[in-house]
């Protein structure tokens, strides 16, 4: 009898221990599931094509930030269709599982319509890269305050970037003799895009400082390589003395470059090209010297927006940390050595910055965000 009792007690103990372990496993699983379900959710309406190098790299950096900060991010590509962007916004703000935050670009002026759709939804909107125009802001402002759905915005200094691109082109060209002139062609993006307009404004400011540079024609390549190629094929014949080509992005610069090469002109030698962004073909062109000026950095805006939304979800008052509309001077001019380092970058590894160190959750009020790309491309 005593042996039977001992075996029974042992079995009961083992059974109880197994139940405790199972309960702990279920509890841990439930806690993990709860943590995932309560993490702030974000939907980003990407205005570009899902194959467009700039917007793909933009998404990669944004996803790395969201992962590092514990945010749930879903990205939807509008494929350069503003009506699709509005449709996606409507679906997001009316869904039963609507996100906490909707991040969008005021591409082709869609933001007011999306703000209207979001009214009463409880979804906070955050603008990146292109914010409201002054006219839009004035029309949407009630009693001196923006709509309650609009949390804020984060944009690059596009005007300064457009200005510096031409200044750097001229620096690389070298000083002009008295009476010497230079012919310039310019390729802007979509006419109804604030970033394109601001880069043009910077270009015109630089031109005002250099009256010897003659802007022969500014065309709208709509950020597209093939369109810029077709335009440049005609312009190189019309203005055979062109010495400088300013482009608002890398795709247009590469398209224009191809047209000039086919016309017998040598990029980096008898005609100098500038561009923005950091696609692999653009980086290679900068390394080879075919592209003389390359600015980049604004692909990171979505990632920094993730830091700000992470902080807002934890109670940080963004208005006390730089204000409602924030502008970053993150653009970097890549020389050949930096372009070579950036070309070697692996987004899956090198975009894994410690994004939490940029957070202001643990900082007192009054501190500003200090975002930086200095760690990229230096490994």
N, C-alpha and C positions, 0 to 999 in steps of 0.2 A: 504493500500500500504506500509506503513511504517513497519508493522509487517512482510509482505512478504519479504521486502528488508532485514530486520534484520535476518530473518531465512536463506535467501540466503547467506548473508555474513557469518553467523555462519557455514553454510554447507561448503562454500568455504574454510574457515579457517581450519575446521576439515579435509577436503580433502587434503589441502596443507600440513598440519602437518603429515598426514598419509603417503603422498608421500615422505616427508623428512625422516621419520623414516625408510621407506622401502629402500630408497637410502642409508641411513647410514648402515643398515643391510647388504645390498649387498656389500657396500664398505668394511665393516669390514670382511665379508666373503671372499671377493676377496683378501684383504690384508693378511688374515690368510693363504689362499690357496697359495698366492705368496710366503709367508715366508716359507711354507712347501716345495714348489717346488724349491726354491733357496737355501735351506739348503744344505751344502755339503753332498754328497752321498758317501757311502762306501759299498763295497762288501768284505766280509771276506770268503776266501776259507778255511774252516775248514777241516784239513786233516783227522780227526778222524771219528769214527762211531757216528751216531746221538744218540746212546744209551750208548756211552762210558762216564763214570762218569767224567773223567778229562776234556774232550773236551766239555761236556755239561756245567760244572761249568765255564769253560773258556768263553763259549758263554754267559752265564748268566751275568757274571761280565762285559763283553764287551758291552752287550746290556744296562746294567744299566748306564755305562759311556756314551754311545752314546745318550741315552735318556736325561741324565742330562746336556749334552753339546749341545743338539739341532742338532745332526747329524742324517742323515737317514742311517740306517745300515741294510743290508741284509746279512744273513749268509747262506752259502751253504755247506753241508757236502759232502766230497769226499768219505766217507766210506772206508778209508784206501786204496784207489785206485789212484795211481799217474796219471794214464791216464785219470781218471775222473776229476782230478784236472786241468789238462791241457785243457781238453775239456770245463770245466766250465770257465776257464780263457779266452779261445778263444771267448766263447759266450758273456762274460762280456765286453771285449774290442772292440767287433765288433757290439754290440747292438746299436740301434738308441738312446736309453736312457742310454748310458754307464755311469758308475759311475765316480766321480771325483778321487776316490782312490780305489785301489785294495790291500787288505791286505792278505798276504799269508805266509806260513811256507815252508822253503826249505826242506821239507820232501822228502827223497829219491832223493835229488838233482834236483828237478823240476824247481827251480827258473830261471836258464838261459833260458830254453825253453819258460817260461812264459814272461820273459823280451823281448825275441825276438818277441813274439806275440803282445806285447804291443807297439812296436815301431811305432811312428807316430799316435797313437790313442788319445793322449792327456791325457790318464789315468796315474796317478802317482802310483807307486808300493811302498809298505812299507812291509818289512820283519819282522816277529816276531818269537821269540823262537829259530828258526834255521836260521841263516843268510847264506850268501855265504861262501863257503869254501875259503881258501887262493888261491887254484888253480883256482877256478871259478872266484874269484875277479880279479886275475891277467889276466886271459884270456879276461874278459869283460871290463877291464879298458882301455880307450882310452885317450892317451895324459895325463896320470896321473889322470884322472877323471872317476868316474863311469858313466854308461849310464844315459842319462838325464831323462829317465823314472823312475829310481830308486831314490826315495826320501830319504830313510834311513832305519835303522833297529834298533830293540830293542830286546835284548836277555838277559837271565839270566846268571849268572856265574855258568854254569853247571860243570865246572872243579872243582871249589871250593866246590860245593855241594856234588859231588862224594867223594871228599877228606874228608869233614867234617862228612859224614855219617859213614865212617869207623872209624874215630877218636872217634866219639861219641859211636859207638858200643864197642870199646876197653875201653873207659872210664867206661862204664856201666859194662863191664865184670870184670874190676878190674886189678890190677897189676899182672904180670906173674912172677913166680919164675924163678931163673936162670936155663937156659936149657929147660924151658917149651916151648912148641909150641902149636899153635892153628890152626886148619884146617878151612879154609874159602871157601865157595862156592859163586860165583857171577853170578847174572842174569842181563844181559844187554838187551837193546831194539833191534831195528832193526839195523843191521850192517851198513847200508848206511844212517844213520841218525846222523847229527852232534852232537845233544844233547847227544845221546847215547855214541858216541865216546869221547866226552869231559868228561862225567861222569866216563867213564872207565879210562881216563887219570888221573882224580883226585884220583880214587881208587888206581891206580898204584903208584902215588906219596905218598899216605899214607902208602902203603905197603913197599915202599923203606925206610921209617922211622921206620918200625917195622919188622925187619927180622925174628922175632919169629913167625909171622903170615904166614902161608903157604897157598897160593892160590892154591887149589887143582884143580879147573876147573872153567872157565868162559864160560857160554853158552849164546846164544841169544834167549831169550824168546819172542822177538818181541812185547813187551808190553802186552802180552796176558796171562790171568790167566790159561786157560786150557793147553796151551803149556808149561808154567812153571811148572804146576802140573805134566805133563807127564815127563818132564825132571828131575824134583826133585825126582820123584818116582824111577828113575834109579840111580840118584846120591847118594841118601841117603843109598842105598845098597852098592854102590861102595866106598863111603867114610863115614863109620859109625861113625867116630870120629869127624865129622863136628860140630864145636862149634859156628860158625858165618855164617850168610847168608846175603849177601849184595845184594839189589835189586834196579834197576834203576827206578822202579815205584811201586805203591801199588798193582796193579793187579797181577804182577808176584810174589810179596812177599806173597800175599794171596794164590796163587796157590801152591807155594813152601811150605808154612806153612801147607796146607792141607795134602800134601804128607808126611811131617815129622810127623804130628800127626798120620796118618794112620800107620806109621812105629814104633809108640810107643814113639816118641820123644816129649818133652813138650816145645813148644815155650815160651820164656821168662824165662825158668828155665834152661834146659840143652842145649838149643840152642837159640841164640839171633838173631832176625831178624831186618833189617832196610828197609826203603822204602821212596819213595817220592810220593807226592800228598795228597789229603785230601778227598777221597771218604768217604761216611758214614761207610762202612765196615772197612776201614782202621782206621778211627777215633775211632770206637768202639774197634778194636783190640788194639789200643794204650791205651785206657782207661782200658781195661781188663788186660793189661800187656803182652799180647801175642806178640805184636809188641813193640820192645824196643826203636826203633828210628824212628821218622817220621818227614820228612822235607816237607814243603809246601810253597807256595807263587808264584810260576811261572805261576799259572793259571790266574794271574792278568795282565800279559804282554799285552794282547789285549786291556784291559781297559785303560792302560796307553798310549798305542798307539793311542787310540781315543783322548786323551788329546792333544797329539802332532799333530795329523792331524787337530783337531779343531783350534789349534794355527796357523798351517801352512796356513790354509784357510783364516785366518785373518791377514796374512802378516808376521808372525814370521819367522825369519831365523833360522831354526833348527840347522844349522851348528854353529851358535854362542851360542847355548845353550846345549853344551855337545858333539857336533861333529856329524859326519855322522853315525858312528856305535856307539851305546850306549849300555852299559852293566849295568844291575842292580843287586845289591846284596840284593834281597828281601827275600831269603829263610829263613824260621824260623823253628827251631826245636821245635815241640810241646811236652810239657810234658803232663801228664795225665790231669791236670787241664785245660790247654789251649785246649787240644783235646776235653774235655767235653764242653767247651764254644763254640768251633767251631761246634760241633755236633748239638748244639741248634740253630745255625744260620739259618735264613730263607732268602735265596737269594733275594726274592722279596722285603724284607724289609731291611735287613742288608747290601745289596750291594748298597743301595742308599746313597753312600757317596756324599759329596759336591765336585764333581769332578772339578768344576770351580776353587776351591781354589788351585788346583795343576797347573792351567794354568799360562803361563808366558806372556800372552797378555799385561798385565798392568805393567810388570816388565822391567827394563832397560836391554839392551844387556849385556851379560856377566854372567847372572844368570843361574844356572843349575837347571834342574828339580829335585824336592825332593819328589818323590813318596814314599808312605808309607802305609802299611797295619795295622798300630798300632791300628786303630780304629775298626778293625774287631774282633768280638768275645769277646769284652769287655763290651757289653751292659748289 
